Structures are given as C-alpha cells and as structure tokens.
Amino acid sequence: MAAESLAPEAVWSAVEGRAEVRADEWVTALRARSGESASAGRELLGGGDPETFEFTRRLLELVAGTENAFASAVGLREVAQEVPRSLPARDRLAVRAGGAASLGLPWAVMPVARRWLRDRVSEMVLAARLPAGAAAPGRLGRLAEALRRHREAGFVPVTVPLGEAVHGPAAAEAEAARLAALAAAPTVTHLVVDPARIAPGGSDWSAEDDIARAAHGLRPVLEAAVEHGTTVHLEPRSVRWARLLPDVVVRALTDAALDRARIGVRLMAELPESREHYDRLSRWAQRRVADGGAPAEVVIGVAGVAGAERIASLQSGLPVPVLEGRREVTAQLLRLVELALHPGRAAVLRPVVASEDVFVLAAAVELAEHLGGAELCSMQLRAGVAPGLAETVADSVSEVRIAVPVIAPREFAGAVDALVGLVAEAADPASTASRLAALLRESDSEETPELAAERAAFRAAAALAAEPAAVSHRTQLRAREWDPSERDSALFYREPDEPAGLETGGLTAAVLGLARGSTGELTLEELVPQRAIPVVSQSGFANEPGTDASVAANRDWVRDLLVEAAGVAEERDAINETVALSAADLDPERAAQEARAAGQRWAELPHSARASRLRRAALALVAARDRLLQALAVDTGAPAAELDAEVDDIVDAARYCGQLAEGLGAVRGASFVPQGLMLVAADECTPLSTQAEAVLAALGAGSGVLWSVPQRLVRSAAVLLEEWEAGGLLPGSVRLEAVIVGRTLPELAAHPEIDRAVVLGDRAAARELARRRPDLRVEGRFRARGAILVTPSADLDRAVADVVASGFRGAGTDPRAAHAVILLGGAARSRRFRDGLADAVRALRVGDTARPGDADPLGFDVGPLPAPPDAGGLRALTELGRGEEWLVEPRRLDDEGRLWSPGVRLGVPASSPFWDDARGVPVIGIAHAHTLGEALAVQNAEGSGAVAGLQSNDADEILVWLDGIEAAAVSLNRPTTAARIERQPGGGWNEAAMGLSALSGGPNRLVPLGSWQLRSGTRSETLHLRGLDPEVRVLVEAAQSLLDYEDFDEVRRAALSDALVWRTSFGVEHDTIGLGIERNVIRHRPVVTHLRLAEGARFASLVRVLAAALLVRAPVSVSTGEVLPAELSDFLEKVGIEVSLERDDDWVQRLAVSGPVGADGVAAARVRLIGGDAVRTAEWMGGLDRAALWAEPVTMAGPVELLTLLREQSVSARANRHDLAVPVPGLDELVG
C-alpha cells in the first residue's frame, strides 16, 4: 500500500499499533532463545553490570591502550587487585594471574594478556590480519572466515575497519591503500570508510579544504570498489564530518568513471540537520540515477556522538549540536525512516535502518509494508551487541546486515574507544543495549514494567515524530548577531552592567561518568551535571564563546573579512610606508605627563563605575569583532582560529577585570588605593591579547595606562582602543604609543610620573628599566622554556595531538608554547609516537591569511612569524648539533623569512643552546630522560618557569610531578596553549617573571597592582583564638603580653582572617570553574621570603606578618632594626626562624653585597619591608629584577598579606576520555 499523500501523523497512527505488536512478538522470541545467545565478550565488558565499568575501562586502557609493556604491567598488577565479582570466574582468574606475573616478566606476560583480551572481545571487535596496501591484499583468513559465518547464517556482513589514530598525510595514504585493498578482497562486499581517517586534521574553519582532501583520498577506494562490486559506506564518527559528508559524496563522485560505484552514506539521527542532509543526498541520488548511475544507500541510525559533542560544547561555550533526549532522538530517527521509505525515494537511495531498538525496527518494518516498499528496506545491527536479535528479525525484513568491526592485532589500541563505548552502553541503563537486556530478563509475566515503559516511550516518540522536525542548534550568525531578533544574539544573554552571571537561553549539557550512589553501588550517570552553556563558574564568570565555524555563513563572513584584509595588506606592501617616530620618542617626559593627567579621571572613578565601564568595553568589542579581526589579520597574518581566539581572550579579559575591579572594594581589613599611571610595554612577539589583558588589569586597578605597543600591532591596538572608548572607557585613560627608539622606554620609566611598569616578553627590557630606576616596581612576564614530559603510561595518540597544539600556536611565539618534549624511559623507544608526531607536524598547513595567494585563507594551521628569526632562531631552524637529527626538517617558505614549515629535531641534549634558541620559532626538540627526577630537572632548568606539561595516566607519576614542577601554569594531558581567562591563568616563576605579580586572568590579578592601607574596622569584644593554626596560636599568645589591647586585637583578627582565607581558598585546592570534563585548580605555594622590620616600625606589624608566614609554612628569615622581646625571640628560635639585629644602614649594605637571604641561607625571592624607606631599599638592592619588594603598610586583610608570601600555580587537567567524564589519577586525590 502506498501512502505518499498521507501526513506524518496519519502514517504513524496507522502503523504504531502494529509496530508494538511486532515488537512484543520479537521480545517474546528473544526471551525464548536468550539462553542460547549468551555473549562471552559482553560478560567481560560488563554484561549490563555497572559495577564493572571502571574496572573494565582501566583494564582496556592498560592492556590494549598502553604500548609500553612495563607501564602496562604495573597498571595490570594494580587493577588485578580490584577484580569485581560480577566478572566470570575464568576472567577473574586470568586477570589475577596476569597481574601476579606481570611485573616479573612484563615483556612475556603482556603479549599473552593482550592476546587473551583480543580473543575475549572478538565477537564485538575482530582482531585479524588486514592488508598492508592495495598492491598486495594478501590472505585475510580470519576476517574471511568471520564474514563467511555471517553469510552462512543468512546475514550480509559489513566490514568496519578500525586502527590506530591517523595523524597526517603518510598514515592517511596508508589507510586509503588498506581500504582499497579491502574493497578489492573477494570476501568483502560492504566496506565502511571513516572520512576522518583519510583526511586527518583540519577543523571547522578548514571545511572546504577538508572536503577536497577527503574526496581525493576516497578516489582509490572507490576505483577498487567499482572494479570488484563492493559497496563503500561513508560513516563519519563526528558531527563535523557528518555535516561535510554530502559535499564529500558529490565531490568524490563527479567523475563519470565512478557512476557505477556503489555508495552508502551514514546519517546521524541525533543531528537536527540530518533531514536537510537527507534531502541533499536524495536529490543527488535522483540526478545520478537519471544520468545512468547506480542507486545509493543511506544508513540511518544513532551514531553515539553526544558525549564527544557535549564535551566540546562545555569547552567552547557553543550549543550542543545534537539532540540529547531519548524521545527527541528516537522521533528524529523515525522521521528520517518515514522520509526514506517512500518508494519513490527508496528506489534511488535505499534506506538501511541501523538500530538495536526493537520498537524502532518494528516501526520501520511496519512502515515499509504500509508504504509498499518492504523489499527496499534493510536492517543493520552491530556484531555481538544484541545476541539473537538478528535471527529474530530476519524473517520480517528483506535483508539483515551485521556490522563487523575489524582491526589488525598490532593496532588493537585503536579499538579501545569502541570497546569502552560498549562498556559504557552496558553500564548505562538508558542505553539501547541495556534496555534490550532488561526486556529479556526472566519474568513470570509477559507484560513486564520494562516492556510497558518501552512501549510508552515509543508512543511518545512516534507522537513527536508527527510534529515538525527539530531545527539546528547552531544558529549563531556573526553578520547578524546584533539583531535582537536573532536567537543567539549577543544582546540575548549579556547585560553589561550585571556584575555576575549570564542568562544563556536554556542551552545545557551533561556528560556521563561513573558515580557511586548512597548504597555504594556504582552507576553510570550524569557525573557532570546539567550545565548552562556557556558554563558559569562559581565566581559568576563565563568565557566568551568563539565564532561557530561549523556554520557556513560564519566561515563566509570571516573569509570576506580576510579577503578585504588581503587588499589592505597588498596596498601596505606596495607603499612600503616609512615608520614615523612616536610622540613618546620625540618627548618622553611630555608623553608621560600628558598620560598621567588624562588618566587621572579614570583613577577618580569608584570601583563599581570602573567595573561597569570595563564590561561595556567588552560588549563594544563583541560588536566590533569584524573590525578587530580584520585589523589583526593585516598585522599578523595569523590563522583564522587564532584571530578569533584573540578577540575572545580580550573580551574575556575586559569582563573579568571588570568583575575583579568591583571586588577590590569588598576586601576586609584593607583599602585599595590606585596608582596614578602604569607603563605597559611588550616586544613584537607578544600577542595583542596578552598586552590587552595587562592594560585591562591596570585599568581595573584604577590606573591610567601608557601603552607602548609594538609597531607591527599599532593599527590593531588603535582599533581596540577606539572600540573600548566607544563602549564606555574614558578617553585618555589609555595612551597608545608605538615606541621605536630603543632609549625611549627606559626614559619613560625613569620619569616620576610613572608609578609602575609591566613588561611582557623580553626580560632584558625589564632589567634595563630596573637599572634606570631602581625604585620602580616592574612586573614582568617573559618568554621562557616550556616543556612537555611524556611518560610510558601516556595515551600516545593524545600526546601527539597535544604536543603539536602546544608547540606551534602563534608560529611558536605564543607565551604558553612548549618547544621541548621530554620522553621518559620506554616512551623514547616508541616508534608509534615518533611516527605519529612527524606525520602530524607535516600535516600542518602554513600560510599568511592576509597574503594567502591562491589558497583558502581559512585553511591555514600555522601563520607567519612576527619578524624574520634572529641568529638564534635561525640556528634552531637550520643547524643541528652533535648527535641530533631532523625528524621533520623546517623549510623556509617565503623570501622575507617569516613563513616556515614547522620542524622537529631528535636527540637534543639537556645542555643544548637549542632550548633558548627555539623560543619564538616553529620547531620542537625532543630529549630523553631515564628517571622522573632527571626529567623534572630538565623541565625546571634555568630559563623555565612559565608553562610545563605532563602526559601520563599513572597516579604516582602525576603526584610526584605536581610536587616537583616549577612553573606558573601546568597542564596535565592537555595542551599548554589551550587556556582561557579564569580557567587556566598564566604567569611566571623563577626566570619567567619579575616582581610580585599574580597570575594573569586569575582571581588575585589586581591585588598587587596598587597600594593597600590598613582599615582596622570594628574592634572585637572577644579575645578568642579558636580556629588558628597551633603555631600561630602560640605566637599570638606569646605576643599578647607585649602588645597593647588595640595592637593585640588587630593581630588576633588578622590571624583569624588569614585562617579563614587559607582554609577556604589559598590553602585548599578545589575546582571553582566546574566544567567537570576538566580540572582547573589554582594552588598556592610558599616562597622564600626575607622579612625586615625597620627601625621605628611597629612591633605588632612584624607579629602579624610572622603569623601569616607560619600559617602558610613560608621559609622566612627576619632582620630587625628593633630589639625583639625575649619571649618572641625564644619562640622564633624554637620554630627555626633565623633572626638578625642590624641597623637600617647595615641592612641595606648587606642587601647590596649578598642580596636578600631567606631561611637556611637560600636566596630570597621576596623582601617584605615593614616600615622604613622603600625607595632607598630598592636602590641598594640594585633594582627589583632579582627579588620582589613589598613595602606596603601591613594590613589585616588575609588575601593581601598571604599573597606576599605565596606564589600561584594554575593546574589544568583533562578529565575526559573515550567521550566520558573520567577521574584524573593523582590530581583528584588533591582536589577537594
């Protein structure tokens, strides 16, 4: 019966009842045969028992996913002690035996353990020999046998090749050759191709280039398929490729020689745009058949990509692109089935329904019969997932297909994601497989609660399927987002005067993970609870979502901007304009005076007014994204993704500094006093966003700013400043100067109108400022060595991606870039890591977006250098040291020397000058270390201190590394460059910093940027010391008799304030961002400090500072110009604090000779001056480039005083794997 004219509601009302009857019959039949269809593999993977999920995940990662035999053996021994009783007895015995023997003979035991695991899961993932290339397909004995068994059972096998990650062109070419050989194999009639494996890399920005690469890579596979009559199924495993697939199909099959190619395309039912994709494919198939080509197929099913997309959305702030509710997904699947089963369309685009949901399959069968196209519809099931289902439904459909995943044994690590996905399905009660298993449990009644629930859910989905289809979740249109009628308008969720919290329109996401309920039973549930998107942190801050490049209109919008930028760049290149001296070059004194006078109005504003204006400046920049993006393209030529991220970071900095500015007025025990004028200077390699953050922090602290911007960025900075002022920044609050004369900057800093300087990039420039004016407080953040340590327990494929992302952002000039990779122990012998890294680096596309030539400007991954490399940079790019060799040799790509293809060199010794030369150029060096201590020594070597990374999944390694690493921003199993404001603030330790600066983009960013005055507050009527640390309590009690009541009360209340801050913030490590799929923590570590009580200073102030030092366990020494009471001296001697009595003159002379000294004779990084002459002290110290001087009045504010004794470290760790939220080994033990 044909029903072309029936409306959807009429169609579903006609078949709904019959579908339920058929589903009931199938369930009854499955129950009858459930005993004969047990799956040994499913028993190992959980068999529906949530208690085994975490054990099985770890077992798979250790045995199959960890390449190094010893690391795998150590993990197996540990996990063998936690074997759940729900595992079959023989598997428990095998795991325990393997764990017991693994450490003794890891190289003998682990291959046996891996073979055992492959055999146990062979029903779901077949480990079999695969061809190495098209020229010699060879014999495929085990695969051929498996396919033959399925055919003999009456099913059509679909071969689904899996493998290790494909990182670049060499592996992609090998994958295409292997696929072509499989397509030529006589036993393979249906072959699945993942386009991401033949066109690896790329991003949403490079969609057009990626389509072309995929079409090109498919060519040999399609040619082999035509010759041997094989059907090729294109099956994406990400939403990005699902969106591109219709274009890939059309592009790949334009050649008439491929008209007879049999092609199938997988549609993701959970993707709202899937209906549009079907319409495009249907029209293409009709044209193809009309022109004499072969009909095509469309496979309709749920791809299970929701977990990965939720994680991406939580990180990016963009809406989750897929439908998430079961009812919505099933309804969309039914809509697609109804659309595809109409005979007129099914004849040219044959539908295949891929699902293990018996009600969906029954509905498809009944609908096909209702529409008169039963012979055109096929069903597809996954091997081993639903035992007995294929045999049960076979009599009701024309064809049943079985998807058979297959992988080469040596690449079995590539099957871990798929197997963990099956484990998660078995543990998740809401999954299709678990629901089917629940239906088949033995029961005294045919009508079980589970069956009734499934029937009700199907009815609800069928009712929803009759309604209009869902629309795309990705509706951002940059060209129109300031139209209030747009759903994703920036106006829709931003209130510029709202201090905290954003309304996001109800867009949410949750991620599944393992949790333990109140009964102690492990369940798979929403470990990351529903989060508004963008995610709002505990402080009320939300990062700015970037441009959604998955929307073609947004890509076109950016491409048009880059075309215009290319025109501007061409004009500028032709003019070759002369650089003029700035006003500051001509008259530094006048420039400083004018900047201070203009900035005075800003300093006079209250904190709340400055906060509001900074938020308005952020909103103005959002509205002017096109202007700044285009200006940055002209000035830098950076890739589109980096340009867009620059704008996001500046918007974040403006909003966050506004939020922090409001908080300055709420500090108890102290009053913040802004400083008049701050000089911000940067070198040409420092990104505009980094400079802008420093400027905005100064503005948030109430200072006017004299911004010395590099000449190459002056136009972008001018656009930025213009938009800030349009949004509400007072004109003149920031004075922009493009200083080009070398002596100008020191002359500016020497002027008394400058209260403070912030220097970014070049430490030598900061030292020169300190030399010219020793009393000037210089806060510096400098380019430093960044290194990533890769251990044998690491996920090597993930490590490759993270190393590449960390090394080449900004063509290697990013302040967070890591140019060193340290391979620990067996990781140095990993050919898989080495080859993968080389391939990934060769895959990077280099170009200048403002001078793209014939290339698509959106397709570049690496941009040009800010300037041609200096002598050291050229050495790093072109010259090898003794014993070194190129893994990937860099190549110069332009005449000017700013465009270089990235490179990797091997065998770099720890003492090589390469580590310093490589800073600021696109090259990575690889070193080896035998022990973790040796690796830490390399990471902490002189010149480091900004960023460091670790790739490891071993809890002991992670804990030791976290305890020993000395860097301001550390990344665990993620790139060092993937940072956002508040999530992972940046800064510097040791050689990477100067002064007493807090982390940029962190919660204490503004605290050191001004002066603080004591605010005593209301005197307390009680004298309790409850809640104080024992040593602090003894100190306060010892000083009680030495102080008058007012001083004692101040010390006591200050100590209690410290204790509160320490126990709720600085002394505990907790994640206040709350993404769930990351851990973002700020740690506070004590720093060696020298305390000086000047002659005539208050004794109570020293006691107050000592109380803070004892609380945070800071190693301090004390120099005093006043004789301390015996009680206090005795106490300090007992706690091991060295005290010296010396006059002010003697003390400053000692500083000049030996510098400040802390506990145990160690050089002090901080000097806390209590009373005395700060200017004189700074002059005798020879400038503040070696140790930071804090000479502000002692206050009662815990956050202020504790920070003078601490340095901050941000830790950011990946907490997701296999598209699930997972624990972070080691770190989760520290995070409260």
Secondary structure, 3 states (H helix, E strand, C coil): CCCCCCCHHHHHHHHHHHHHHHHHHHHHHHHHHHHHHCCHHHHHCCCCCHHHHHHHHHHHHHHHHCCCHHHHHHHHHHHHHHCCCCCCHHHHHHHHHHHHHHCCCHHHHHHHHHHHHHHHCCCCCEECCCCCCCCCCCCCHHHHHHHHHHHHCCCEEEEEECCCCCCCHHHHHHHHHHHHHHHHCCCCCEEEECHHHHCCCCCCCCHHHHHHHHHHHHHHHHHHHHHHCCEEEECCCCHHHHHHHHHHHHHHCCCHHHCCCEEEEEEECCCCCHHHHHHHHHHHHHHHHHCCCCCEEEEEECCCCHHHHHHHHHHHCCCCCCCCCHHHHHHHHHHHHHHHCCHHHHCCEEEEEECCCHHHHHHHHHHHHHHCCHHHCEEEEECCCCCCHHHHHHHHCCCEEEEEEEECHHHHHHHHHHHHHHHHHHHCCCCHHHHHHHHCCCCCCCCCHHHHHHHHHHHHHHHHHCCCCCCCCCCCCCCCCCCCCCCCCHHHHCCCCCCCCCCCCCCEEEEEEEEECCCCCEEEEEEEEEEECCCCCCCCCCCCCCCCCCCHHHHHHHHHHHHHHHHHHHHHHHHCCCCCCCHHHHCHHHHHHHHHHHHHHHHHCCHHHHHHHHHHHHHHHHHCHHHHHHHHHHHHCCCHHHHHHHHHHHHHHHHHHHHHHHHHHHCCCEEEECCCEEEEEECCCCCHHHHHHHHHHHHHCCCEEEEECCHHHHHHHHHHHHHHHHHCCCCCCEEEECCCCCCHHHHHHHCCCCCEEEEEECHHHHHHHHHHCCCCEEEEEECCEEEEEECCCCCHHHHHHHHHHHHCHHHHCCCCCCCEEEEEHHHHHCHHHHHHHHHHHHCCCECCCCCCCCCCHHHCCECCCCCCCCHHHHHHHHCCCCCCEEEECCEECCCCCCCEECEEEECCCCCCCHHHHCCCCCEEEEEEECCHHHHHHHHCCCCEEEEEEEECCCHHHHHHHHHHCCCCEEEECCCCCCCCCCCCCECCCHHHEECCCCCECCCCCCHHHCEEEECCCCCCCCCCCCCCCHHHHHHHHHHHCCCCHHHHHHHHHHHHHHHHHHHHHHCCCCCCCCCCCEEEEEEEEECCEEEEECCCCCHHHHHHHHHHHHHHCCCEEEEECCCCCHHHHHHHHHCCCCEEECCHHHHHHHHHHHCCECHHHCECCEEEEECCCHHHHHHHHCCCCCCEEECCCCCCCHHHHHHCCEEEEEEEEECEECCEECCCCCHHHHCC
